[in-house]
Amino acid sequence: MNAVEASPSGAAVRISASVSADVLTIAVSDQGSGIPDDVRSRIFEPFFTTKDGSVTGGLGLGLSVTKGLLEAMGGSLDFESRAGGGTTFRVLIPVNISREEVSDD
């Protein structure tokens, strides 16, 4: 939802996923204005939001809770952002697939 709200009307939000080295990576990229430098260090703080006055509001808990859950599972959440060039959030989740679970069907 953050990516959709950050992007201009009609812009695409890209979602991709890949698995390598026992890690599932999910990337969500928007075409918004990017995250300002003065906000980047606070983006995962509980109750921090930049959505003041927006239609959906926002309590500032989504990224904080998501990051906490991912870290509890041994994963991580990070982002890259360029001023005027959008933002990409990456979710990394460890996966353990034993050879017995994989079939050659």
C-alpha positions in Angstrom: 0.0 0.0 0.0 2.9 2.4 0.8 4.3 1.9 -2.8 0.9 2.6 -4.4 0.4 5.7 -2.3 3.9 7.0 -3.0 3.6 6.6 -6.8 1.9 9.1 -9.0 -1.6 8.2 -10.4 -1.3 5.6 -13.1 2.3 4.7 -12.3 3.3 1.1 -12.0 4.4 -0.6 -8.8 6.8 -3.5 -9.6 6.9 -6.6 -7.4 9.5 -9.3 -8.0 10.6 -12.4 -6.2 13.6 -14.7 -6.4 15.1 -17.6 -4.4 18.9 -18.1 -4.1 21.2 -19.4 -1.4 18.3 -20.3 0.9 16.9 -16.8 0.8 13.6 -15.7 -0.6 13.9 -12.0 -1.8 10.8 -10.0 -2.5 11.3 -6.5 -4.0 8.6 -3.8 -4.2 9.5 -0.7 -6.2 7.5 2.4 -6.6 7.8 5.4 -8.9 7.4 8.1 -6.2 9.6 11.0 -5.3 11.9 8.9 -3.1 12.5 9.0 0.7 14.1 12.3 1.8 17.6 12.0 3.4 16.3 13.5 6.7 13.7 10.8 7.0 15.7 7.7 6.1 17.1 7.0 9.5 13.6 7.1 11.1 11.7 5.1 8.5 11.4 1.9 10.6 10.7 3.7 13.9 7.3 2.8 15.5 4.7 5.5 15.0 6.8 7.4 12.5 4.8 8.4 9.5 5.0 10.9 6.6 1.3 10.4 5.7 -0.1 13.4 7.7 -3.2 14.6 6.0 -3.4 11.7 3.5 -6.6 9.8 2.8 -5.4 6.6 4.4 -3.7 8.3 7.3 -1.3 5.8 8.7 -0.2 5.0 12.2 3.4 4.5 11.4 3.4 0.9 12.4 3.5 -1.0 9.1 7.2 -0.9 8.4 8.2 -1.2 12.0 6.0 -4.3 12.7 7.0 -5.9 9.4 10.7 -5.4 10.1 10.4 -6.8 13.6 8.5 -9.9 12.3 11.1 -10.5 9.6 14.0 -10.1 12.0 12.3 -12.6 14.4 12.3 -15.1 11.5 16.0 -14.5 10.8 15.2 -12.3 7.8 15.5 -8.6 7.1 13.9 -5.5 5.5 15.8 -2.8 3.8 15.4 -0.2 1.1 17.1 1.9 -1.5 15.7 5.3 -2.5 16.7 8.0 -5.0 15.4 11.5 -4.9 12.9 11.8 -7.8 13.7 8.2 -8.7 11.4 6.1 -6.5 12.1 3.6 -3.7 12.6 -0.2 -3.6 12.0 -2.2 -0.4 13.5 -5.6 -0.2 12.2 -8.4 2.1 14.7 -11.2 2.7 13.3 -14.4 4.2 15.4 -17.4 5.0 14.0 -20.6 3.5 15.1 -24.2 4.3 14.1 -26.6 1.6 15.4 -30.1 2.2 16.1 -32.3 -0.8 13.3 -34.6 0.3 10.8 -31.8 -0.1 11.8 -31.1 -3.7 10.5 -33.5 -6.3 11.5 -34.0 -9.9 7.8 -34.4 -11.1 
